[in-house]
Amino acid sequence: MTKPTIVAVDDDPVVLRAIARDLRTRYGADYRIIRSSSGAEALTVVAELTLRDRSLALVASDQRMPQMTGIELLEEVRRQAPEARLLLLTAYADTDVAIKAINDIGLDYYMLKPWDPPEERLYPVIDDLLSDWTREHPDDTAEVRVVGHRWSDRSHEVKTFLARNHVPYRWLDIERDDAAQQLVDLTQAQAGDLPLVLVPDGEPLRTPSTLELADALGLRTRAEQPLYDLCIVGGGPAGLAAAVYAASEGLRTVVVERDAPGGQAGQSASIENYLGFPKGLSGEALTHRAVTQAARFGAEMVLARDVVGFETRGPVRAVRFDGTGEVEARALLIATGVSYRRLEAPGLEQLGTRGVYYGATANEASQCQDDDVYIVGAANSAGQAALNFARYAKRVVMVVRAHRLEDTMSQYLVERIRSAGNIDVRLRSDVVAARGDGHLEALTLADRAANTEEEVPTSWLFVFIGATPRTDWLGTDVVRDDKGFVITGPDLLASAQAARWPLSRAPFALETSVPGVFAAGDVRLDSMKRVASAVGEGAMSVYLAHRYLATI
């Protein structure tokens, strides 16, 4: 296989040799390193790579060059090779223009020269950039293949599970791809066997359950220890932050996740207001970093297991899995987040996930190439999804009940949506009906301001409304409000259920009505519903768990 390419650009021969040397020392075994002494020369290289269908992973360019600046070069590289990572090497005096380039051309990173020692200043930056690029460009020979029907509920569930767990896969539509029918024939699969999942070096899986699929992929689905210090139920930002801090501080830690790490944030195409990432980062990238960080410190991750019950067994807190299996721990953190609320309208329930979806993974946008996509919701998650779908869809229509987007969405997203040429926003509007034969074919929209209804053709509806916590598995011991959100700390003592607190000391800030059981993130009553606040609560819960563990 041909190595992907890294291009280094600088008009100073001494500096160019130095950057090329450092790149070759670290990355030469896996990447082809090419030097260019000008922007024009670099663009010739990029054009040649494009014509030969060769991968361009990264361009590292000096800013101050004659004829063409680094930013002018990288802007053209972004146009010709939109997936390549862009690194600007610049002087302190040019930082303002570099920051502007993050917004204008999608610059991935800028760093000041000189970069010595490279082990401390250069390599960590490029390691991150190449890690992101590599994750988006896996080796095709290692891909899982999924054969099924486009409008199949189970096919959609399988694809979503693979995407959210960062498992590269190739989708083959039985009605459109000759290769799909060939694989069905070779495996002698019947109609009821679809979706068919072909795992490298494994037996074909016929309409597998999520647990069967996870086991076949080698994902961990069972806890390894009989007793943990901390069990975290939920692998979103709060749960992953808690796992990192708990494991790094020596607590035996396990995270139990029903679907995939990341939660709702993990599905976001771009999180642009998270501290420390001026260009923003995808939910997938944030999740991948957090999972890797937690694993590095020794936290276990148990996937594809649905927690259905909770018990207090003296000093031990136990969670039971659907089917068989359980985890016991001395402390428990509830970090299950929330799910999008179901949209109530005639025709929607019957369609299942055949054109009607609750939330969306970032890579689902490419499936809507040149189609009309409708999005219900006006929070940040809906805005981020609209911008992502707009990259592929012919038109994106946001259906919003409110009078203004600004009431529920961050200003930076509002401005980008308004400047997008193919995003329409229909305010004071609702989806009131849906119809379709086998899959979604049309929606009925109600305009509340004009008091009119209109039927519009579409095969794609993505819903981002409300927040519904899944906390029924906690039983009656853990106090929740009437919507299911967990009540913690001072709010617990102020509630009508204050008498349920069994100890003489007051509950810790994130502690529930059961001592040693904590809640963090969106599942907690009156939480902020932001990634940064969820991460903060996850970290804080570990401090409180330490205090609790010291008392037993």
N, C-alpha and C positions, 0 to 999 in steps of 0.2 A: 504494500500500500504506500502511495506517495505521501511523504511527510507534509503536514501543513506548514505554511510559510509565515515567518516574522520578518518584517521589513524595518530596517533602521535608517533614518534620514537625517543628515546634517551636512552643511556645506563646509564645515571645518574638518579637514582630513584627520587631524589628530583626535578630535572628539569622536568622529565617526568610527575610527579604528577601535577606540576605547569602548564605545557602546556595543559594537559588533563583537568584540572580544568577550565582554562580560555576558552578553546574550548567548554566545556560542558555548561558553564554559558551563552555563547552567542548563541551557535548553537544546544544545546542539544534537543530543542523542535522539530527541523526539520531534524537532522542528528544523526546517531549512531556514537558515539565517541569510538574508540578502541585504547588502549595503547600497544606499543610493545617496548621491552627493547633492541632489537638488529635488525640488518638488516635481518638476517635469519628468525627471528620470524615474522617480518613484511611481508616478502615474503610469508610465510605460510598463513597469513591472506589474502593477495591479491589473492593467488591461490584458497583459499576456496571461496572467493567472486566470482571469475570468474567461478568456477565450478557450483555454485548455481545461476548464472546469477543475481547477486546482484550488484548494482551500487556503484562504488568507485569514490567519488567526489574529494577528496584531500588527499595527503600524505604530512605531515610536518615532516621533519627529521633533526636531528642534523648532522653536517658534521663529527666531530671527534669521531668516534666510533671504537672499536677494531674489527678485522676480516673483517669488511665491512664498508667503509666510506659512508657518506650520499649520495654522488654523485653516488657511485657504486650501492647503493640501488635504488636510483631514476632512474638510467639508466635501471635497470631491471624492475622497475614498469612501465616505459614508454613502454617497450616491451610488458608486459603482459596486461596493461590497458592503451592504448595509449591516451584515452580521459581524464584521471584523471589529475587534476591540481597538480603541484609539487612545494613545497615550501621548501627551504633549510634554516635552522637556523645555523648561523655560526659566527665565530669571525672575527674581522677586518683583521687579518693576512691571512685569507683564501679567501679574496674577489677576488683575481686574478683567482683562480681555479673556483670560483662560476661564474664569468663572462664567463670563457671558457665553462662552462657547459651549458650556455644559447645557445651557438652555437652547442655544441656537442650532448647534449641529449634533448634539448628543455626545459630546466629548465624555469619555469614560473616566479619565483621570488626568490630572496634571501634577507634575512634580518639579521641584526646583533643582537646578544644576549647581554644583556637581552632586553626583549620586553616591560618592564614596562614603563608607564602604558599601559595595553593592549587596552584600549579605544582609545588611540592616536596612538599607534605604531603597534599593532597586528591586531585589528579588521578591520581597513580600508583596509588593504592589503587582508585579507581573504574574506572580503565582496566582493571585486572586483573579486577575483578568483572564488568564488562560484557563483557570478552573471553570469559570462561568462559560467560556467559549466551548470548552471540551464537553461540558454537560449538555450543551445544545447541539453538539455535533458528534454523537456517539458512533462507534464502529458499526456499520450496518450489519455485519456478519453476526453481531451479538444481539441483534434485536429480537424481541418477542414478536410473533405475528398473531394477529387476531382476525379471524374470519367470521363474518356474520352479516346480519341485515342492518342497513342504515337506520331503520326505524324500529329497532329492537330495544326494549327496556334493559334486558340483561347485557346486551352488547355495550350499551351506554355505560352501565355500571362497571363493567370490566375495564373499559377504556379510561373511565374516570379514576378508578383505583390505580391503574398503572401510571397514569399521568401524575397523580398526586403523590405517588411514592417514588417518582423520578425514575421509573423503569422505561427505557426507550422501547417503543413498539411501532410496528407497521400495521396499519389498518387495511384490510382487504374486503371490499364490499362484494358479497356473493352475486349481486345483481349487475355489477359494473366491471369487475376485474376478472379476466380469464384465469389469472393465477389463483384466485380464490376457489373457483370451481375445480381446478386441477388438484388443489390441496384437499378439498372435500372428497374427491374421487380417490385419491391416494390413501386417505385414512378411512375410506368407506363410511364416512359420517352420514347420518341421517338428518332430516330437517330438525328434529328435536335435539340434536347434538350441538346446535349452534347457540351461542358463539363457540367456535373452535379456537383454542389457544395453543399455539405451538411454541414451546419453550426450548431454547438451545440445549441439546444434550438431555432432553427429557421426553417423556411420553406425551402424546397429544392430550390436552385436557378438553373434555366435552362438557359444555355449559357448566363450568366449575363454579363452586361457591367461592366467596371471597377468601375464606379460610384455606380451601384447597389451593387456590391460586397463590396465596401468600406462601404456603408451604412449598409449592413447586418452585417458586422463585428464590427460595432460600431465606426468606424473611423470618425473623424470630417471632414465633407465635405463642411461646410458652415461657413462663418465668423460670429462672435457673436456680433461685435460692428459696429456701423454705420460709425465711423471715427477712423483711427489709426494715430499714429505719424509716424510710419514706416511700409511700406509693403515691404516684401522681396519676390521676385519671384524667386523660385529655392531653393531647400533644400539640396544642396551639402555642402562641407566643408566651402565655403565662406558664403553661406546663413545661415548655422547653427551657425557659429562663430558670424556673425552679430546679429543673434537672441539672442544669449547668452549675448553679451555685451549690446545690446540695451535694452533688458528686464531688465537686472540687474541694469541698470542706470535709470530705471523708465519710459522708452518710451513704449507707448502702441504699441505692435509689433505683426505682423501676418506674417507667412510664407506660401506661396502658392506653392504647389508642384504637378506637373502633375502625376508623377509616384510613387515615394517613396523617403524618405529622404536618403541622402548619395551620390547621383549622381554617377558618374563613380567610385569614390573612394569607395563608399559603396559596390560595387560589388567585390572589391579586396579580394583575399584569404589571403593576408598578406602584410601589409605595414611595412617595416622593417627599414626605414630610417626616421621615424617621431620622433622628439625630445621627450625624456622622456619615450620611450618604447623600452628598449634594446633588448627584445626578439621579438619585432614587435607586431602588433595586426592586426586583420582582419578588413576590411572595415566595416563589420557588427558590430563589437564591438565598433569601433570608432563612427559610426553613432548612435548606441544605447545610448552610453554615452552622445553624444552631444544633442540628442533629449531630453533625460531625464533632462539634465542640463538646456536647454532652457525652458522646461516646468516648471521646478522648480522655475524659475524666473518669470514665468507668460506669456511667449510668446505663442501665439496660432499657431497651425499647421493645415492648411486646405489641405487635400489630395484629389487626384483623380480629380482635377479640372484643365482643360487645359485653360491657358490664351491665348485669341485670339485677344485682342485689348488693346490699351492704349489711354488715353485722358488726356489733361490738362484742368482742370475746375477752372480757377482762381488760388487760392493758393492750390488747391487740385489736387492730382495725382490719377487717377482712372485706374484700370485694369478690363477688362471685361472677363467673363468666357464663354466658349463654352456652348451654350444652354442658360441658364439664370443665373443671378447672377453677382455680381461685388464686388470689394473692393475699398474703398476710403481711402486715407492717405495723410498726409501733406508732406511726402517724400517717395521716392521709390528707392529700390535697385534691380538692375538687376543682378541676380546670377544664371542664367539658365545653365551655363556650356556649354559643347559641346557634340555632339553625334558622334559615330564612322561613318566615311564615308562609303558609300555603295561601295562594290566591284563590278566592272564592268567586267563581263565575261558571255558568252553565257550559258544559262541554270540556272543561279543563281536566277534571279528575279522570274522565274516561280515556284521555289521550296519554296518561302516564308520562313517561319521558320520551315520547315520540314527537318531539318538537317543542315540548314545554319543559324548561329546566329551572331548577332553583339554585342560584349561584352558577358559576362557570369557571373552569380552569382556564389558564391563560392560553393554552394551545388549542382550545375549542374554536377560537376566532377564525383560524385558517379553514375550518370546515364550512364557513359561511361565505366563501369567496363569491363576490358579485351578487349576493342575495340581499334582500331587505331583512333587517334584524330589528326586533322590538324588545325594549328593555323597560321593565316596570320597577320604579324606585328612584330615589333622589338623594341617597346617602353617598358617602365617598366610594363605597364598593360599587355602586351602580355607575358613578361617573368614571371610575377607572376602567370598568368593563366596557363602557361606551367608547372610550378612546381606543381601547385595544381592538374592539370589533371594527371600528372605523378604518383600521389599517387594511382590512380585507373586504368588508361588506360594501355593497353598492351604496347602501343608505342605512343609517342607524336612527331609530326613532325612540326617544325616551318618553315614556308615558308617566306623567308626574301629577299627583293629586294636589300638590301645594300651589300657591300663587307664584312662588319664586324658588329658583334653585338655591339661592343664597341662604335660605332658611335652614337647610339641612346639609349642605355640601360646602367643603372648603373652597375658599375663593380662588385658589390657584387652579382647581379643577373646573370651576365655573368658567373662568376665562379661557381655558383651553377648549372646552366644549363649544363655547360661542364662536371661537375662531376656526373650528373644524368645518370644512365645507360640506361634509356629508353626514352631519349629525343634526337632526331636527328635535326640538324639545316641545312637547305638547303639554302645556300646563293645564291645571284644573281638569284633568282627564283621567279616565279609568278604562280598564279592560272589563267589559261586561258580559262577553260571551266568546266562545271559540268553537270552531267546527273543523272536521277533517275526516277523511276516510282512511283509517289506518295510521295517519299522522296529521299533524297540524297543517291546515291549508288556509285558514282565514281567522281573523280576529274581528270582534266588534268593539269599537272604541266609542265611549261616551264623552262628549265635550260638555262639561258642567256649566261653563260660562255661556255657551250658545244654546244649551239645552237640545243638542242634536246627537245623533248616533251615525256611525259610518263603519261599513265593513271593509277591511283591508286585507289583501292577500299576503300571506307570509308562511314560511315553514319554521320560523325560529322565534321563540319567546323565552326570554331569560328574566327571572323574577328575583329582585333584591329588596324585599320589603320585610320590615318588622324584625323582631328578635324573639325566638322561642327557646328557652332553656330546656335541655333534656335532663331532668333531675328526678323523674318518677322512681328510678332505681334506688334512691336514697331511703325510700320508705317513710315512716312517720317520725323517725328519731331526729332527723335533721330539719329544722324549721325553715320553711320557705314562705314567700308571699303568695297571693292568690294566682300569680302568673307563673310560679315555679322558680323564681329567682331566690338564691340562698341568702338568708339574713345572717350577718356577721357582726361581731364586736359590739360597739355601743348601740348600734341599731337593734341588736337582739334584745338588749336590756330595756330598750325603749318601746319594744313591741308588746302586743298583747300576750305573747308567748314567753315573757321574761321569766316566769316561774319555772320554765323548762330547763334553765341553766342550773346544773347540779352542784357547783362548787362554791366555796366561800369567796375565792378570788374572782375578779371580773374577767370575762373572756378577753383574750388578746384581740387585736384590731381585726384580723381576718379569720378569727376562730368562729366556728358554728356552734349550734346548741349542744353538740357532742364534743367534749374536750379532746384535743388532739386531732380533730378533723377541721381542716381549713378550706377556704374557698378563695380563688383569685381569678381575675379577668372578667370577661363578659357575663359569666354565670352568676356573679355576685350582684346582689341588689344595689342599685345606684352606682355601679362602676362606670368609668368614663367612656368605654367602648372605643378605645384607640389602642393601636399596637404598642406604643411606648408605655402607656399606663398599665397594660396587661403584663408587659415585661417587668415593670417596676413592682407590681403586686406579686408576681411570681418570685422575684428575688426577695421581697420582704417576707413572704410566707416561710422561707427557709430560716430566716432569723427567728421568726416566731416559733417554728417547729423545734429549733434548738432549745428555746426557752421552755417549751412544753416537755421535751424529752428529758430535760434536766430535773423535772419534777416527779418522774415516775421511776 
